[in-house]
Structures are given as structure tokens and as C-alpha cells.
Amino acid sequence: MIGSDTGRASRLVVAAAVLDDLEHPTTLLCAARSYPPEHAGQFELPGGKVEPAERPEQALARELDEEIGLSARLGPELVAPRELAVPPPPRSGPGDDAPAWPAMHGFRMRVWLAEPARPGERGRAGADHQRLEWVRLDPPEQLRWLPWLEADLPIVDALVTALGR
């Protein structure tokens, strides 16, 4: 998850670990960045910035629609472990009162498991992404073979663990 530095080091961003099926997942949607040049081709979980007065779940639905043309059904949040969690700022926005994953540029990121709202929907790469890939979860090492943004690696590891792989 990349964002430009806004000077608000605690700004919240949201992302989705979009699985083909929340009940019996076999693949994960991985998005390769288009920009900035130093991160082009690196993979991330799709999502984006939470706007003022926007709840994180609303922002995630909007960002998934805008970035990859995907309508998703959200599952549980993938909570950052205590040793990595970044606390919310003293004056948080609506729904921004939970610890989050550390993200690039000092941002904080909350991540939800999700699945396409319409079975079989695949999403599409827009301006933010070079391509989208649905990557098999077995073997779990396959996910680690992708060139992930460094900030997303602990999240991918936590996802593999949460899915019991």
C-alpha cells in the first residue's frame, strides 16, 4: 500500500486480502503497482486512503471499486499483532480507533479479508496497477515468491497463518 507523504504520519489507509471465497479460499488477488517508478511491478494488497469523515470500511469499498473495479464482501479484519501494531492517533477519524499495520511513508493500514461480491468477478487493473494476479494459496510459499512491497510482507505472512496454511 503506497501513499504520498502528506505530512500526516498517522494517516490511515485500508486494504483488502481479496480471496476467491472466504469459506474455502484457494487464491488471493495480488496487485502489481504501476507507480512510483521505484515500486513499479511490486505487489500489494489493493486499497487506498481513508478520506476525512469516511469510515474505514466505506473507504475500502470505494477504493476497491475505483482502483480495480471490484465490488467486495468484507470478512473479518486481519489484525496486526501487538509487536507490530501502530496505535491510532489521539484525534482519530470515524472508525479509526483500532491499532493498525505499519505502512509505507509512516501511514497506518487496516486490512480486511474479502471476497468478490459477485462470484467469479476478477477485477481489472486500472491506472494504479500494471496487472492483477490471482495467486494460488497452496503451496503458501508461492505468495512469498512475488516481489511484494516490504510493508505488505508481514501482512502476507499473517494471512497465510490465519488461513491455516
C-alpha positions as CSV (number, residue, x, y, z in Angstrom):
1,M,0.0,0.0,0.0
2,I,1.6,3.3,-1.1
3,G,0.6,6.8,-0.4
4,S,2.2,10.1,-1.0
5,D,3.7,11.8,2.1
6,T,1.1,14.2,3.3
7,G,2.9,15.3,6.5
8,R,0.3,13.4,8.5
9,A,2.4,10.5,9.6
10,S,-0.6,8.7,11.2
11,R,-2.9,8.8,8.2
12,L,-5.0,5.7,7.8
13,V,-5.1,3.6,4.7
14,V,-7.1,0.4,4.1
15,A,-6.5,-2.7,2.1
16,A,-8.2,-6.0,1.3
17,A,-6.9,-9.5,1.1
18,V,-9.3,-10.5,-1.6
19,L,-9.8,-14.2,-1.6
20,D,-11.8,-16.2,-4.2
21,D,-14.0,-17.5,-1.4
22,L,-14.0,-16.6,2.3
23,E,-15.2,-20.0,3.4
24,H,-12.9,-22.1,1.3
25,P,-10.2,-19.9,-0.2
26,T,-7.8,-21.2,-2.9
27,T,-6.5,-18.0,-4.4
28,L,-5.6,-14.4,-3.4
29,L,-5.8,-11.3,-5.6
30,C,-2.4,-9.6,-5.8
31,A,-2.0,-6.2,-7.4
32,A,1.3,-5.1,-9.1
33,R,1.9,-1.3,-8.7
34,S,2.2,1.0,-11.7
35,Y,4.0,3.8,-9.9
36,P,6.1,5.4,-8.4
37,P,9.0,4.1,-10.5
38,E,10.8,2.6,-7.5
39,H,7.8,0.4,-6.7
40,A,6.5,-0.3,-10.2
41,G,5.9,-4.0,-10.6
42,Q,5.9,-4.7,-6.8
43,F,2.8,-6.3,-5.4
44,E,0.5,-5.1,-2.8
45,L,-3.0,-5.7,-1.4
46,P,-5.4,-3.4,-3.1
47,G,-6.9,-0.5,-1.2
48,G,-6.2,3.2,-0.5
49,K,-6.5,6.2,1.7
50,V,-9.4,6.9,4.1
51,E,-10.8,10.3,3.4
52,P,-11.9,12.7,6.3
53,A,-15.3,11.7,7.8
54,E,-15.2,8.4,5.9
55,R,-15.4,5.1,7.9
56,P,-12.5,2.6,7.0
57,E,-14.9,0.0,5.6
58,Q,-16.6,2.6,3.4
59,A,-13.2,3.8,2.1
60,L,-12.2,0.2,1.3
61,A,-15.3,-0.4,-0.7
62,R,-14.8,2.9,-2.6
63,E,-11.1,2.2,-3.2
64,L,-11.6,-1.3,-4.5
65,D,-14.3,0.0,-6.9
66,E,-12.1,2.9,-8.1
67,E,-8.8,1.0,-8.3
68,I,-9.7,-2.4,-9.6
69,G,-13.4,-2.3,-10.4
70,L,-14.3,-4.9,-7.8
71,S,-17.3,-4.9,-5.5
72,A,-16.3,-7.0,-2.4
73,R,-18.0,-8.5,0.6
74,L,-15.8,-7.9,3.6
75,G,-15.0,-10.6,6.1
76,P,-13.1,-10.3,9.3
77,E,-10.3,-7.8,9.9
78,L,-6.7,-9.1,9.8
79,V,-5.5,-7.5,13.0
80,A,-1.8,-6.6,13.4
81,P,0.0,-8.5,16.2
82,R,0.8,-6.4,19.2
83,E,4.5,-6.3,18.4
84,L,3.8,-4.6,15.0
85,A,0.7,-2.7,15.7
86,V,0.7,1.1,15.4
87,P,-1.8,2.8,17.7
88,P,-4.4,5.2,16.4
89,P,-3.6,8.9,16.8
90,P,-5.1,10.9,19.7
91,R,-7.7,12.6,17.4
92,S,-8.8,9.8,15.1
93,G,-11.5,9.9,12.4
94,P,-14.7,7.9,12.5
95,G,-13.9,4.2,13.0
96,D,-10.2,4.9,13.2
97,D,-9.8,3.8,16.8
98,A,-8.1,0.5,16.2
99,P,-4.4,-0.4,16.0
100,A,-3.1,-0.9,12.5
101,W,-0.3,-2.4,10.5
102,P,2.7,-0.1,9.8
103,A,2.6,1.0,6.1
104,M,4.9,3.0,3.9
105,H,5.6,6.7,4.5
106,G,4.6,6.4,8.1
107,F,1.0,5.6,7.3
108,R,-1.1,3.1,9.3
109,M,-3.0,0.3,7.4
110,R,-6.0,-1.8,8.4
111,V,-6.6,-4.9,6.4
112,W,-9.8,-7.0,5.9
113,L,-10.3,-10.4,4.4
114,A,-12.8,-10.1,1.5
115,E,-14.3,-11.9,-1.4
116,P,-15.9,-10.7,-4.7
117,A,-19.5,-9.7,-4.1
118,R,-20.4,-11.5,-7.3
119,P,-18.9,-15.0,-7.6
120,G,-16.3,-15.3,-10.4
121,E,-15.7,-11.5,-10.5
122,R,-12.0,-11.0,-11.1
123,G,-11.4,-7.2,-11.0
124,R,-9.3,-5.3,-13.6
125,A,-6.1,-3.4,-13.5
126,G,-6.6,0.3,-13.7
127,A,-4.1,3.2,-13.7
128,D,-2.7,2.3,-10.2
129,H,-1.7,-1.3,-11.2
130,Q,0.2,-2.9,-14.0
131,R,-1.7,-6.1,-13.6
132,L,-3.7,-8.2,-11.2
133,E,-2.9,-11.8,-10.5
134,W,-5.0,-14.4,-8.7
135,V,-2.3,-16.5,-6.9
136,R,-2.9,-20.0,-5.5
137,L,-2.6,-20.2,-1.7
138,D,-1.1,-23.7,-1.9
139,P,1.8,-24.0,-1.5
140,P,1.9,-21.0,0.8
141,E,5.4,-20.2,-0.3
142,Q,4.1,-19.3,-3.7
143,L,2.8,-16.0,-2.3
144,R,6.2,-15.1,-1.0
145,W,7.8,-15.6,-4.4
146,L,6.1,-12.4,-5.6
147,P,8.0,-9.2,-5.3
148,W,5.9,-7.6,-2.5
149,L,6.2,-4.1,-1.1
150,E,8.2,-4.5,2.1
151,A,5.3,-3.2,4.2
152,D,3.0,-5.9,2.9
153,L,5.2,-8.9,3.7
154,P,4.2,-9.2,7.4
155,I,0.6,-9.0,6.3
156,V,1.0,-11.8,3.8
157,D,2.7,-13.9,6.4
158,A,-0.2,-13.2,8.9
159,L,-2.7,-14.1,6.2
160,V,-1.1,-17.4,5.5
161,T,-1.1,-18.2,9.2
162,A,-4.7,-17.0,9.6
163,L,-5.8,-19.3,6.8
164,G,-4.0,-22.3,8.4
165,R,-1.5,-22.8,5.7
